[in-house]
């Protein structure tokens, strides 16, 4: 069984302290992290494949919210990279931005219909990536701005 991080890195907690909204794409692994985040910021989150019944009882499979006019969604799994944009267009046509997780691989693309797809990677489990990562962004007047991928300092 893989080792799981017990906590987010300090750099992530610092950003949480500045955030109006934290978007988390699943694999909380225990409800305590969700509660810690909720005590510090507004959270839009979904459950992931490594989340058990306790977390799944607290979060939906897909979460959606309109943020400053931007239709935002978050889901854990979007499937294989091949065909991802096509599948997302078919399934999430009512969104402007979809944040997803599962692969732990950063991703930023825009589909044929204009849906922005973002995966922040993982701040705790980089898997096959050179560094652990997270993303920040700003929303203004229904537009996603200043999307930045941040490496987690070692």
Beta strands, then each sheet from edge to edge (+ up, - down):
strand 1: 21-24
strand 2: 42-45
strand 3: 62-67
strand 4: 70-75
strand 5: 97-100
strand 6: 107-110
strand 7: 116-119
strand 8: 133-140
strand 9: 143-151
sheet 1: 1+ 2+
sheet 2: 3+ 4- 5- 7- 6+
sheet 3: 8+ 9-
end
